[in-house]
Amino acid sequence: LRMLLKRLIIKLTRLAKEQLIKEEMTDAQIELIRQFNFLVDIHFREKKSVKEYAELLHKSPKTLSNLFKIYQQKTPLRIIHERIVLEARRLLTYTDKSVKEIGFELGFEEAATFHKLFKKITGQSPKAFREG
Protein backbone atom coordinates (compact mmCIF):
# COMPACT_ATOMS: atom_id res chain seq x y z
CA LEU A 1 0.00 0.00 0.00
CA ARG A 2 2.81 2.39 0.81
CA MET A 3 4.43 1.78 -2.55
CA LEU A 4 1.14 2.37 -4.34
CA LEU A 5 0.59 5.57 -2.37
CA LYS A 6 4.08 6.82 -3.28
CA ARG A 7 3.47 6.05 -6.95
CA LEU A 8 0.14 7.89 -6.80
CA ILE A 9 1.76 10.94 -5.21
CA ILE A 10 4.49 10.98 -7.85
CA LYS A 11 1.97 10.72 -10.69
CA LEU A 12 -0.22 13.45 -9.20
CA THR A 13 2.78 15.72 -8.74
CA ARG A 14 3.77 15.23 -12.36
CA LEU A 15 0.22 15.94 -13.53
CA ALA A 16 0.07 19.08 -11.41
CA LYS A 17 3.34 20.31 -12.88
CA GLU A 18 2.06 19.76 -16.40
CA GLN A 19 -1.36 21.30 -15.89
CA LEU A 20 -1.10 23.93 -13.19
CA ILE A 21 2.42 25.19 -12.95
CA LYS A 22 3.85 27.75 -15.31
CA GLU A 23 7.05 26.82 -17.08
CA GLU A 24 8.99 29.77 -15.69
CA MET A 25 8.76 28.36 -12.16
CA THR A 26 11.84 26.55 -10.94
CA ASP A 27 11.81 23.34 -8.95
CA ALA A 28 12.94 25.35 -5.91
CA GLN A 29 9.90 27.64 -6.23
CA ILE A 30 7.56 24.68 -6.60
CA GLU A 31 9.15 23.07 -3.55
CA LEU A 32 8.71 26.28 -1.55
CA ILE A 33 4.98 26.34 -2.38
CA ARG A 34 4.70 22.69 -1.37
CA GLN A 35 6.54 23.32 1.90
CA PHE A 36 4.32 26.31 2.66
CA ASN A 37 1.16 24.24 2.15
CA PHE A 38 2.60 21.43 4.27
CA LEU A 39 3.45 23.83 7.10
CA VAL A 40 -0.03 25.35 6.97
CA ASP A 41 -1.54 21.87 7.40
CA ILE A 42 0.62 21.26 10.46
CA HIS A 43 0.52 24.66 12.20
CA PHE A 44 -2.79 26.30 11.24
CA ARG A 45 -4.07 26.15 14.82
CA GLU A 46 -1.29 28.26 16.28
CA LYS A 47 0.12 30.25 13.36
CA LYS A 48 -2.25 32.67 11.63
CA SER A 49 0.00 35.05 9.67
CA VAL A 50 2.10 34.77 6.53
CA LYS A 51 5.01 36.24 8.49
CA GLU A 52 5.08 33.26 10.86
CA TYR A 53 5.22 30.77 7.98
CA ALA A 54 7.80 32.87 6.14
CA GLU A 55 10.02 32.68 9.21
CA LEU A 56 9.70 28.88 9.27
CA LEU A 57 10.75 28.81 5.62
CA HIS A 58 13.53 31.39 6.14
CA LYS A 59 11.94 33.69 3.56
CA SER A 60 10.29 37.09 3.72
CA PRO A 61 6.49 37.40 3.60
CA LYS A 62 6.88 39.47 0.42
CA THR A 63 8.86 36.64 -1.24
CA LEU A 64 6.04 34.21 -0.49
CA SER A 65 3.38 36.62 -1.74
CA ASN A 66 5.29 37.26 -4.96
CA LEU A 67 5.78 33.55 -5.53
CA PHE A 68 2.08 32.85 -5.17
CA LYS A 69 1.36 35.75 -7.52
CA ILE A 70 3.58 34.12 -10.18
CA TYR A 71 1.84 30.81 -9.49
CA GLN A 72 -1.48 32.64 -10.05
CA GLN A 73 -3.13 30.95 -7.10
CA LYS A 74 -4.68 32.17 -3.87
CA THR A 75 -2.64 34.42 -1.64
CA PRO A 76 -0.73 32.77 1.21
CA LEU A 77 -3.05 34.42 3.75
CA ARG A 78 -6.11 33.09 1.93
CA ILE A 79 -4.65 29.57 2.02
CA ILE A 80 -4.12 29.87 5.79
CA HIS A 81 -7.65 31.17 6.33
CA GLU A 82 -9.22 28.49 4.15
CA ARG A 83 -7.37 25.76 6.06
CA ILE A 84 -8.63 27.11 9.37
CA VAL A 85 -12.19 27.26 8.03
CA LEU A 86 -11.92 23.74 6.60
CA GLU A 87 -11.12 22.43 10.07
CA ALA A 88 -13.89 24.57 11.57
CA ARG A 89 -16.39 23.08 9.12
CA ARG A 90 -15.25 19.59 10.06
CA LEU A 91 -15.64 20.32 13.76
CA LEU A 92 -19.02 21.97 13.26
CA THR A 93 -20.26 18.99 11.27
CA TYR A 94 -18.89 16.11 13.32
CA THR A 95 -18.79 17.40 16.91
CA ASP A 96 -21.22 18.89 19.39
CA LYS A 97 -18.75 21.56 20.51
CA SER A 98 -20.02 25.11 20.69
CA VAL A 99 -18.87 27.70 18.17
CA LYS A 100 -16.90 29.39 20.94
CA GLU A 101 -15.15 26.11 21.86
CA ILE A 102 -14.27 25.46 18.23
CA GLY A 103 -12.88 28.98 17.85
CA PHE A 104 -10.77 28.52 20.96
CA GLU A 105 -9.55 25.09 19.76
CA LEU A 106 -8.48 26.70 16.47
CA GLY A 107 -6.41 29.30 18.30
CA PHE A 108 -8.80 32.26 18.51
CA GLU A 109 -9.00 34.00 21.87
CA GLU A 110 -12.11 35.92 20.84
CA ALA A 111 -15.16 34.15 19.42
CA ALA A 112 -15.97 37.27 17.39
CA THR A 113 -12.66 37.04 15.50
CA PHE A 114 -13.34 33.41 14.61
CA HIS A 115 -16.92 34.23 13.62
CA LYS A 116 -15.76 37.08 11.37
CA LEU A 117 -13.16 34.93 9.58
CA PHE A 118 -15.61 32.06 9.10
CA LYS A 119 -18.23 34.37 7.64
CA LYS A 120 -15.68 36.08 5.37
CA ILE A 121 -14.58 32.76 3.85
CA THR A 122 -17.90 30.90 3.70
CA GLY A 123 -20.43 33.71 3.44
CA GLN A 124 -22.37 32.43 6.43
CA SER A 125 -21.97 32.32 10.18
CA PRO A 126 -20.72 29.17 11.92
CA LYS A 127 -24.15 28.72 13.51
CA ALA A 128 -25.89 29.00 10.13
CA PHE A 129 -23.43 26.51 8.65
CA ARG A 130 -24.16 24.01 11.41
CA GLU A 131 -27.92 24.40 11.06
CA GLY A 132 -27.81 24.19 7.25
Disulfide bonds with the S-S distance in Angstrom:
none
